[in-house]
Amino acid sequence: MEPHLGHSYTKDRKVLVNRLRRLEGQVRGIARMVDREEYCVDILQQTAALRAAVDALGLLILEDHVRGCVKSAIEKGDADTYVEEVLDVVRRSMGRPARNTVTKPGASD
């Protein structure tokens, strides 16, 4: 396997950083709500919105990874490790255990 030389998400770096900054703002907003002892349901609604925003960010990174790193690995005939890695991440994000341990692509042995 060839060393991993870049990250496919870099083309969306500005979008990702902006989303992360919005997430920071949402977290600070929820902290203020707790400090002000606001209504529990309102806080829960904000935490649900935060979770949805985190999921959307993760999905964007996953899409970039599949369209970049995984696609490139498939074209080079080195897909197995990358595909298993993506499947394990998706399994864990759905609360399921990873099927097997994978070595990160490009990691030295």
Phi and psi in radians as a Rosetta constraint file:
Dihedral C 1 N 2 CA 2 C 2 CIRCULARHARMONIC -1.324 0.35
Dihedral N 2 CA 2 C 2 N 3 CIRCULARHARMONIC 2.649 0.35
Dihedral C 2 N 3 CA 3 C 3 CIRCULARHARMONIC -1.096 0.35
Dihedral N 3 CA 3 C 3 N 4 CIRCULARHARMONIC 2.576 0.35
Dihedral C 3 N 4 CA 4 C 4 CIRCULARHARMONIC -1.446 0.35
Dihedral N 4 CA 4 C 4 N 5 CIRCULARHARMONIC 2.081 0.35
Dihedral C 4 N 5 CA 5 C 5 CIRCULARHARMONIC -1.829 0.35
Dihedral N 5 CA 5 C 5 N 6 CIRCULARHARMONIC -0.087 0.35
Dihedral C 5 N 6 CA 6 C 6 CIRCULARHARMONIC -2.913 0.35
Dihedral N 6 CA 6 C 6 N 7 CIRCULARHARMONIC 3.053 0.35
Dihedral C 6 N 7 CA 7 C 7 CIRCULARHARMONIC -2.067 0.35
Dihedral N 7 CA 7 C 7 N 8 CIRCULARHARMONIC 2.341 0.35
Dihedral C 7 N 8 CA 8 C 8 CIRCULARHARMONIC -1.225 0.35
Dihedral N 8 CA 8 C 8 N 9 CIRCULARHARMONIC -0.294 0.35
Dihedral C 8 N 9 CA 9 C 9 CIRCULARHARMONIC -1.366 0.35
Dihedral N 9 CA 9 C 9 N 10 CIRCULARHARMONIC -0.152 0.35
Dihedral C 9 N 10 CA 10 C 10 CIRCULARHARMONIC -1.068 0.35
Dihedral N 10 CA 10 C 10 N 11 CIRCULARHARMONIC -0.474 0.35
Dihedral C 10 N 11 CA 11 C 11 CIRCULARHARMONIC -1.162 0.35
Dihedral N 11 CA 11 C 11 N 12 CIRCULARHARMONIC -0.424 0.35
Dihedral C 11 N 12 CA 12 C 12 CIRCULARHARMONIC -1.847 0.35
Dihedral N 12 CA 12 C 12 N 13 CIRCULARHARMONIC 0.308 0.35
Dihedral C 12 N 13 CA 13 C 13 CIRCULARHARMONIC -0.933 0.35
Dihedral N 13 CA 13 C 13 N 14 CIRCULARHARMONIC -0.813 0.35
Dihedral C 13 N 14 CA 14 C 14 CIRCULARHARMONIC -1.096 0.35
Dihedral N 14 CA 14 C 14 N 15 CIRCULARHARMONIC -0.762 0.35
Dihedral C 14 N 15 CA 15 C 15 CIRCULARHARMONIC -1.084 0.35
Dihedral N 15 CA 15 C 15 N 16 CIRCULARHARMONIC -0.774 0.35
Dihedral C 15 N 16 CA 16 C 16 CIRCULARHARMONIC -1.103 0.35
Dihedral N 16 CA 16 C 16 N 17 CIRCULARHARMONIC -0.792 0.35
Dihedral C 16 N 17 CA 17 C 17 CIRCULARHARMONIC -1.104 0.35
Dihedral N 17 CA 17 C 17 N 18 CIRCULARHARMONIC -0.718 0.35
Dihedral C 17 N 18 CA 18 C 18 CIRCULARHARMONIC -1.082 0.35
Dihedral N 18 CA 18 C 18 N 19 CIRCULARHARMONIC -0.740 0.35
Dihedral C 18 N 19 CA 19 C 19 CIRCULARHARMONIC -1.118 0.35
Dihedral N 19 CA 19 C 19 N 20 CIRCULARHARMONIC -0.714 0.35
Dihedral C 19 N 20 CA 20 C 20 CIRCULARHARMONIC -1.097 0.35
Dihedral N 20 CA 20 C 20 N 21 CIRCULARHARMONIC -0.677 0.35
Dihedral C 20 N 21 CA 21 C 21 CIRCULARHARMONIC -1.147 0.35
Dihedral N 21 CA 21 C 21 N 22 CIRCULARHARMONIC -0.663 0.35
Dihedral C 21 N 22 CA 22 C 22 CIRCULARHARMONIC -1.123 0.35
Dihedral N 22 CA 22 C 22 N 23 CIRCULARHARMONIC -0.697 0.35
Dihedral C 22 N 23 CA 23 C 23 CIRCULARHARMONIC -1.069 0.35
Dihedral N 23 CA 23 C 23 N 24 CIRCULARHARMONIC -0.747 0.35
Dihedral C 23 N 24 CA 24 C 24 CIRCULARHARMONIC -1.005 0.35
Dihedral N 24 CA 24 C 24 N 25 CIRCULARHARMONIC -0.759 0.35
Dihedral C 24 N 25 CA 25 C 25 CIRCULARHARMONIC -1.104 0.35
Dihedral N 25 CA 25 C 25 N 26 CIRCULARHARMONIC -0.695 0.35
Dihedral C 25 N 26 CA 26 C 26 CIRCULARHARMONIC -1.114 0.35
Dihedral N 26 CA 26 C 26 N 27 CIRCULARHARMONIC -0.741 0.35
Dihedral C 26 N 27 CA 27 C 27 CIRCULARHARMONIC -1.099 0.35
Dihedral N 27 CA 27 C 27 N 28 CIRCULARHARMONIC -0.777 0.35
Dihedral C 27 N 28 CA 28 C 28 CIRCULARHARMONIC -1.083 0.35
Dihedral N 28 CA 28 C 28 N 29 CIRCULARHARMONIC -0.676 0.35
Dihedral C 28 N 29 CA 29 C 29 CIRCULARHARMONIC -1.102 0.35
Dihedral N 29 CA 29 C 29 N 30 CIRCULARHARMONIC -0.728 0.35
Dihedral C 29 N 30 CA 30 C 30 CIRCULARHARMONIC -1.142 0.35
Dihedral N 30 CA 30 C 30 N 31 CIRCULARHARMONIC -0.705 0.35
Dihedral C 30 N 31 CA 31 C 31 CIRCULARHARMONIC -1.061 0.35
Dihedral N 31 CA 31 C 31 N 32 CIRCULARHARMONIC -0.719 0.35
Dihedral C 31 N 32 CA 32 C 32 CIRCULARHARMONIC -1.101 0.35
Dihedral N 32 CA 32 C 32 N 33 CIRCULARHARMONIC -0.694 0.35
Dihedral C 32 N 33 CA 33 C 33 CIRCULARHARMONIC -1.065 0.35
Dihedral N 33 CA 33 C 33 N 34 CIRCULARHARMONIC -0.740 0.35
Dihedral C 33 N 34 CA 34 C 34 CIRCULARHARMONIC -1.149 0.35
Dihedral N 34 CA 34 C 34 N 35 CIRCULARHARMONIC -0.776 0.35
Dihedral C 34 N 35 CA 35 C 35 CIRCULARHARMONIC -1.017 0.35
Dihedral N 35 CA 35 C 35 N 36 CIRCULARHARMONIC -0.654 0.35
Dihedral C 35 N 36 CA 36 C 36 CIRCULARHARMONIC -1.496 0.35
Dihedral N 36 CA 36 C 36 N 37 CIRCULARHARMONIC 0.030 0.35
Dihedral C 36 N 37 CA 37 C 37 CIRCULARHARMONIC 0.982 0.35
Dihedral N 37 CA 37 C 37 N 38 CIRCULARHARMONIC 0.811 0.35
Dihedral C 37 N 38 CA 38 C 38 CIRCULARHARMONIC -1.278 0.35
Dihedral N 38 CA 38 C 38 N 39 CIRCULARHARMONIC 2.948 0.35
Dihedral C 38 N 39 CA 39 C 39 CIRCULARHARMONIC -1.027 0.35
Dihedral N 39 CA 39 C 39 N 40 CIRCULARHARMONIC 2.322 0.35
Dihedral C 39 N 40 CA 40 C 40 CIRCULARHARMONIC -0.938 0.35
Dihedral N 40 CA 40 C 40 N 41 CIRCULARHARMONIC -0.769 0.35
Dihedral C 40 N 41 CA 41 C 41 CIRCULARHARMONIC -1.117 0.35
Dihedral N 41 CA 41 C 41 N 42 CIRCULARHARMONIC -0.651 0.35
Dihedral C 41 N 42 CA 42 C 42 CIRCULARHARMONIC -1.110 0.35
Dihedral N 42 CA 42 C 42 N 43 CIRCULARHARMONIC -0.712 0.35
Dihedral C 42 N 43 CA 43 C 43 CIRCULARHARMONIC -1.154 0.35
Dihedral N 43 CA 43 C 43 N 44 CIRCULARHARMONIC -0.748 0.35
Dihedral C 43 N 44 CA 44 C 44 CIRCULARHARMONIC -1.072 0.35
Dihedral N 44 CA 44 C 44 N 45 CIRCULARHARMONIC -0.671 0.35
Dihedral C 44 N 45 CA 45 C 45 CIRCULARHARMONIC -1.097 0.35
Dihedral N 45 CA 45 C 45 N 46 CIRCULARHARMONIC -0.701 0.35
Dihedral C 45 N 46 CA 46 C 46 CIRCULARHARMONIC -1.199 0.35
Dihedral N 46 CA 46 C 46 N 47 CIRCULARHARMONIC -0.637 0.35
Dihedral C 46 N 47 CA 47 C 47 CIRCULARHARMONIC -1.179 0.35
Dihedral N 47 CA 47 C 47 N 48 CIRCULARHARMONIC -0.597 0.35
Dihedral C 47 N 48 CA 48 C 48 CIRCULARHARMONIC -1.145 0.35
Dihedral N 48 CA 48 C 48 N 49 CIRCULARHARMONIC -0.705 0.35
Dihedral C 48 N 49 CA 49 C 49 CIRCULARHARMONIC -1.126 0.35
Dihedral N 49 CA 49 C 49 N 50 CIRCULARHARMONIC -0.693 0.35
Dihedral C 49 N 50 CA 50 C 50 CIRCULARHARMONIC -1.100 0.35
Dihedral N 50 CA 50 C 50 N 51 CIRCULARHARMONIC -0.791 0.35
Dihedral C 50 N 51 CA 51 C 51 CIRCULARHARMONIC -1.052 0.35
Dihedral N 51 CA 51 C 51 N 52 CIRCULARHARMONIC -0.752 0.35
Dihedral C 51 N 52 CA 52 C 52 CIRCULARHARMONIC -1.101 0.35
Dihedral N 52 CA 52 C 52 N 53 CIRCULARHARMONIC -0.685 0.35
Dihedral C 52 N 53 CA 53 C 53 CIRCULARHARMONIC -1.176 0.35
Dihedral N 53 CA 53 C 53 N 54 CIRCULARHARMONIC -0.690 0.35
Dihedral C 53 N 54 CA 54 C 54 CIRCULARHARMONIC -1.121 0.35
Dihedral N 54 CA 54 C 54 N 55 CIRCULARHARMONIC -0.752 0.35
Dihedral C 54 N 55 CA 55 C 55 CIRCULARHARMONIC -1.064 0.35
Dihedral N 55 CA 55 C 55 N 56 CIRCULARHARMONIC -0.723 0.35
Dihedral C 55 N 56 CA 56 C 56 CIRCULARHARMONIC -1.112 0.35
Dihedral N 56 CA 56 C 56 N 57 CIRCULARHARMONIC -0.697 0.35
Dihedral C 56 N 57 CA 57 C 57 CIRCULARHARMONIC -1.101 0.35
Dihedral N 57 CA 57 C 57 N 58 CIRCULARHARMONIC -0.821 0.35
Dihedral C 57 N 58 CA 58 C 58 CIRCULARHARMONIC -1.057 0.35
Dihedral N 58 CA 58 C 58 N 59 CIRCULARHARMONIC -0.690 0.35
Dihedral C 58 N 59 CA 59 C 59 CIRCULARHARMONIC -1.127 0.35
Dihedral N 59 CA 59 C 59 N 60 CIRCULARHARMONIC -0.710 0.35
Dihedral C 59 N 60 CA 60 C 60 CIRCULARHARMONIC -1.083 0.35
Dihedral N 60 CA 60 C 60 N 61 CIRCULARHARMONIC -0.757 0.35
Dihedral C 60 N 61 CA 61 C 61 CIRCULARHARMONIC -1.146 0.35
Dihedral N 61 CA 61 C 61 N 62 CIRCULARHARMONIC -0.719 0.35
Dihedral C 61 N 62 CA 62 C 62 CIRCULARHARMONIC -1.080 0.35
Dihedral N 62 CA 62 C 62 N 63 CIRCULARHARMONIC -0.774 0.35
Dihedral C 62 N 63 CA 63 C 63 CIRCULARHARMONIC -1.042 0.35
Dihedral N 63 CA 63 C 63 N 64 CIRCULARHARMONIC -0.785 0.35
Dihedral C 63 N 64 CA 64 C 64 CIRCULARHARMONIC -1.075 0.35
Dihedral N 64 CA 64 C 64 N 65 CIRCULARHARMONIC -0.709 0.35
Dihedral C 64 N 65 CA 65 C 65 CIRCULARHARMONIC -1.111 0.35
Dihedral N 65 CA 65 C 65 N 66 CIRCULARHARMONIC -0.806 0.35
Dihedral C 65 N 66 CA 66 C 66 CIRCULARHARMONIC -1.150 0.35
Dihedral N 66 CA 66 C 66 N 67 CIRCULARHARMONIC -0.771 0.35
Dihedral C 66 N 67 CA 67 C 67 CIRCULARHARMONIC -1.258 0.35
Dihedral N 67 CA 67 C 67 N 68 CIRCULARHARMONIC -0.381 0.35
Dihedral C 67 N 68 CA 68 C 68 CIRCULARHARMONIC -1.828 0.35
Dihedral N 68 CA 68 C 68 N 69 CIRCULARHARMONIC -1.381 0.35
Dihedral C 68 N 69 CA 69 C 69 CIRCULARHARMONIC -1.096 0.35
Dihedral N 69 CA 69 C 69 N 70 CIRCULARHARMONIC -0.850 0.35
Dihedral C 69 N 70 CA 70 C 70 CIRCULARHARMONIC -1.174 0.35
Dihedral N 70 CA 70 C 70 N 71 CIRCULARHARMONIC -0.773 0.35
Dihedral C 70 N 71 CA 71 C 71 CIRCULARHARMONIC -1.031 0.35
Dihedral N 71 CA 71 C 71 N 72 CIRCULARHARMONIC -0.774 0.35
Dihedral C 71 N 72 CA 72 C 72 CIRCULARHARMONIC -1.091 0.35
Dihedral N 72 CA 72 C 72 N 73 CIRCULARHARMONIC -0.730 0.35
Dihedral C 72 N 73 CA 73 C 73 CIRCULARHARMONIC -1.111 0.35
Dihedral N 73 CA 73 C 73 N 74 CIRCULARHARMONIC -0.686 0.35
Dihedral C 73 N 74 CA 74 C 74 CIRCULARHARMONIC -1.102 0.35
Dihedral N 74 CA 74 C 74 N 75 CIRCULARHARMONIC -0.784 0.35
Dihedral C 74 N 75 CA 75 C 75 CIRCULARHARMONIC -1.089 0.35
Dihedral N 75 CA 75 C 75 N 76 CIRCULARHARMONIC -0.523 0.35
Dihedral C 75 N 76 CA 76 C 76 CIRCULARHARMONIC -1.578 0.35
Dihedral N 76 CA 76 C 76 N 77 CIRCULARHARMONIC 0.012 0.35
Dihedral C 76 N 77 CA 77 C 77 CIRCULARHARMONIC 1.327 0.35
Dihedral N 77 CA 77 C 77 N 78 CIRCULARHARMONIC 0.400 0.35
Dihedral C 77 N 78 CA 78 C 78 CIRCULARHARMONIC -2.141 0.35
Dihedral N 78 CA 78 C 78 N 79 CIRCULARHARMONIC 0.748 0.35
Dihedral C 78 N 79 CA 79 C 79 CIRCULARHARMONIC -1.401 0.35
Dihedral N 79 CA 79 C 79 N 80 CIRCULARHARMONIC -0.556 0.35
Dihedral C 79 N 80 CA 80 C 80 CIRCULARHARMONIC -0.913 0.35
Dihedral N 80 CA 80 C 80 N 81 CIRCULARHARMONIC -0.877 0.35
Dihedral C 80 N 81 CA 81 C 81 CIRCULARHARMONIC -1.104 0.35
Dihedral N 81 CA 81 C 81 N 82 CIRCULARHARMONIC -0.770 0.35
Dihedral C 81 N 82 CA 82 C 82 CIRCULARHARMONIC -1.152 0.35
Dihedral N 82 CA 82 C 82 N 83 CIRCULARHARMONIC -0.747 0.35
Dihedral C 82 N 83 CA 83 C 83 CIRCULARHARMONIC -1.113 0.35
Dihedral N 83 CA 83 C 83 N 84 CIRCULARHARMONIC -0.799 0.35
Dihedral C 83 N 84 CA 84 C 84 CIRCULARHARMONIC -1.094 0.35
Dihedral N 84 CA 84 C 84 N 85 CIRCULARHARMONIC -0.675 0.35
Dihedral C 84 N 85 CA 85 C 85 CIRCULARHARMONIC -1.071 0.35
Dihedral N 85 CA 85 C 85 N 86 CIRCULARHARMONIC -0.806 0.35
Dihedral C 85 N 86 CA 86 C 86 CIRCULARHARMONIC -1.110 0.35
Dihedral N 86 CA 86 C 86 N 87 CIRCULARHARMONIC -0.780 0.35
Dihedral C 86 N 87 CA 87 C 87 CIRCULARHARMONIC -1.065 0.35
Dihedral N 87 CA 87 C 87 N 88 CIRCULARHARMONIC -0.706 0.35
Dihedral C 87 N 88 CA 88 C 88 CIRCULARHARMONIC -1.125 0.35
Dihedral N 88 CA 88 C 88 N 89 CIRCULARHARMONIC -0.705 0.35
Dihedral C 88 N 89 CA 89 C 89 CIRCULARHARMONIC -1.113 0.35
Dihedral N 89 CA 89 C 89 N 90 CIRCULARHARMONIC -0.762 0.35
Dihedral C 89 N 90 CA 90 C 90 CIRCULARHARMONIC -1.116 0.35
Dihedral N 90 CA 90 C 90 N 91 CIRCULARHARMONIC -0.759 0.35
Dihedral C 90 N 91 CA 91 C 91 CIRCULARHARMONIC -1.010 0.35
Dihedral N 91 CA 91 C 91 N 92 CIRCULARHARMONIC -0.851 0.35
Dihedral C 91 N 92 CA 92 C 92 CIRCULARHARMONIC -1.104 0.35
Dihedral N 92 CA 92 C 92 N 93 CIRCULARHARMONIC -0.666 0.35
Dihedral C 92 N 93 CA 93 C 93 CIRCULARHARMONIC -1.167 0.35
Dihedral N 93 CA 93 C 93 N 94 CIRCULARHARMONIC -0.373 0.35
Dihedral C 93 N 94 CA 94 C 94 CIRCULARHARMONIC -1.678 0.35
Dihedral N 94 CA 94 C 94 N 95 CIRCULARHARMONIC 0.171 0.35
Dihedral C 94 N 95 CA 95 C 95 CIRCULARHARMONIC 1.374 0.35
Dihedral N 95 CA 95 C 95 N 96 CIRCULARHARMONIC 0.310 0.35
Dihedral C 95 N 96 CA 96 C 96 CIRCULARHARMONIC -1.867 0.35
Dihedral N 96 CA 96 C 96 N 97 CIRCULARHARMONIC 2.622 0.35
Dihedral C 96 N 97 CA 97 C 97 CIRCULARHARMONIC -1.260 0.35
Dihedral N 97 CA 97 C 97 N 98 CIRCULARHARMONIC 2.620 0.35
Dihedral C 97 N 98 CA 98 C 98 CIRCULARHARMONIC -1.171 0.35
Dihedral N 98 CA 98 C 98 N 99 CIRCULARHARMONIC 2.512 0.35
Dihedral C 98 N 99 CA 99 C 99 CIRCULARHARMONIC -1.270 0.35
Dihedral N 99 CA 99 C 99 N 100 CIRCULARHARMONIC -0.652 0.35
Dihedral C 99 N 100 CA 100 C 100 CIRCULARHARMONIC -2.694 0.35
Dihedral N 100 CA 100 C 100 N 101 CIRCULARHARMONIC 2.870 0.35
Dihedral C 100 N 101 CA 101 C 101 CIRCULARHARMONIC -1.460 0.35
Dihedral N 101 CA 101 C 101 N 102 CIRCULARHARMONIC 2.320 0.35
Dihedral C 101 N 102 CA 102 C 102 CIRCULARHARMONIC -2.058 0.35
Dihedral N 102 CA 102 C 102 N 103 CIRCULARHARMONIC 2.634 0.35
Dihedral C 102 N 103 CA 103 C 103 CIRCULARHARMONIC -1.538 0.35
Dihedral N 103 CA 103 C 103 N 104 CIRCULARHARMONIC 2.343 0.35
Dihedral C 103 N 104 CA 104 C 104 CIRCULARHARMONIC -1.055 0.35
Dihedral N 104 CA 104 C 104 N 105 CIRCULARHARMONIC 2.339 0.35
Dihedral C 104 N 105 CA 105 C 105 CIRCULARHARMONIC -0.996 0.35
Dihedral N 105 CA 105 C 105 N 106 CIRCULARHARMONIC 2.351 0.35
Dihedral C 105 N 106 CA 106 C 106 CIRCULARHARMONIC 1.517 0.35
Dihedral N 106 CA 106 C 106 N 107 CIRCULARHARMONIC -0.121 0.35
Dihedral C 106 N 107 CA 107 C 107 CIRCULARHARMONIC -1.287 0.35
Dihedral N 107 CA 107 C 107 N 108 CIRCULARHARMONIC 2.462 0.35
Dihedral C 107 N 108 CA 108 C 108 CIRCULARHARMONIC -1.365 0.35
Dihedral N 108 CA 108 C 108 N 109 CIRCULARHARMONIC 2.535 0.35
